[in-house]
């Protein structure tokens, strides 16, 4: 920061007198006002400085203690829980899907009388925080870790180290790459989730020529790829199954944009797609926040009645949007079930040494306000009764 | 004969172990040291697993990458600049190293060298823009942040690079010190801190850096080549970010294009907590090490006692305000 940019009372006194002759006796002061002039360690000022440091540190540590007693108060009431600790690591703290997952895990942990430790990344894709969390939880002595991996490949070494130490590792919602890197996977079949809404859209549109926009997640993330491919496969536009690792496309897909599952980015993506092709009449979205963003963009363009939006998630906000007619259909998934079964599996492992393994499908249901012929769906009432969030 | 005493020196003889130690742990580092000790005590009372050798070694490993970034950040901040691009440059470095070694099949050491060169190159870019075009470092590094981020994602094609040759992850290997496993990477980080401290406090180049940061005009008039010092600082900082990239690769075992997105702010936090002034010319790199350790201890300790991770963010924010306040009080004291 240049001297002249600082407010006047903070500038050094020689600023503004350019070209002061070197070797002048006042040079010491201009380069270091403090050294060699007067003792600057008067006890009263130093004490003041230290006090300023100490009080907020004490405050911070008190908050830490309160924070821990908050999260610890819900456990230890069970009969035989005792020393069992379960770890849950989600992608972020803020996405409602993971908030619900955490709540489900906490409830189940309380019911079983075990302790739950939670952690999350700072953003979707934050691998480093998840690695750190795994290490810290292993040191803290967890019996099992439930994780929604942010980077399905990069997390493998850390998971391996945990498993080597005898910790059970279960992936929730998102499979690791390779899937065998964890002991077990409890997840929605994301391909099926996409297929269901694809079939529904086909049943509604029939033989009409469609122009499709896909609002996807982010490059390289398996959940996004599976839902996208499932949708196209269910619609009958692509011959692809759930083993494909890349997103496929079809001639009817006129626009594909990434949204990171975010509402604001979904809106921007939809606006861009409409600019590219105003004739879009079917929108596949990766999740409900993206779908709501797309709806806002369509409404602003006056097209919300002409365009069909389908989505995945089945959160309560999204299901309400189905009820309101903003989203035509959504595939509902069950994060609470994932968390509950995860906690149960770890408790079982801790008590009996039984390791759960393989893939457990936690279920997906198509929720639609208006049923379409030939496609099984449940109505909005069912959706609202079983929604999360 | 009054010698112009260059900033940052306590007015005492610079020989012997006693004064050396006092110099390393100058007044600006007493605060962070006290905070670190306090936090350590607090957590060792709350959890009996905290003070174990294994856990302490883990903390150092977790601090390793941001700590190394913070060394470069300290150098830049000492010149009254700031570097927002360091996390992104590190990410680019880690992708360059790993992709060249795995996808392009280059010799591992050549790949590492090219990765370091890429990061140093960004340092030259930053320094060149700051000294040549006289642009504010905040603006320059804000731009190079996005450039490095984009280059990382374009070059990596969003793919995480796996299957790394063992030489790349060598620094992640451990050796046993008594009962504890220590990684070579942690040793490298501590050595880098020691080397930087030595250069900053015991060599002319280091004193010139402090002088330029404290008062560029006076430094120029005493014959210091200000622009050369600044350019050199940014370049060395870039090289250090390259070393951070190597440490990152050794820690995670993969080349991750999403790495380091919030590390620029974390490195600034470590520098500020360590007592270095954002106005330049004051501070010690040892303080930065303490600052990085404080953040690491708090994160690890809070996890051990089961606190929600959002509280770590809250507490870190409070501590940053505290550190800057103490710095301001100290500056006012010296008028």
Interface residues (C-beta under 8 A of the other chain):
Chain A: X1 X2 X3 X6 X12 X14 X15 X18 X19 X20 X22 X23 X25 X27 X28 X30 X31 X32 X33 X34 X35 X36 X40 X41 X42 X45 X48 X49 X50 X52 X53 X56 X57 X59 X60 X61 X63 X64 X65 X67 X68 X70 X71 X72 X93 X115 X117 X118 X119 X120 X122 X123 X125 X126 X127 X128 X129 X131 X132 X133 X135 X136 X137 X139 X140 X141 X150 X151 X153 X154 X156 X157 X158 X218 X219 X220
Chain B: X2 X4 X5 X6 X7 X8 X9 X10 X11 X27 X31 X34 X35 X38 X39 X42 X46 X47 X49 X52 X54 X55 X58 X61 X62 X65 X80 X157 X158 X159 X160 X162 X211 X214 X215 X216 X217 X218 X219 X221 X222 X248 X251 X252 X253 X254 X256 X258 X259 X260 X261 X262 X278 X279 X280 X298 X299 X300 X301 X302 X303 X304 X305 X306 X307 X308 X309 X310 X311 X314 X315 X318 X319 X321 X322 X325 X326 X329 X330 X333 X334 X335
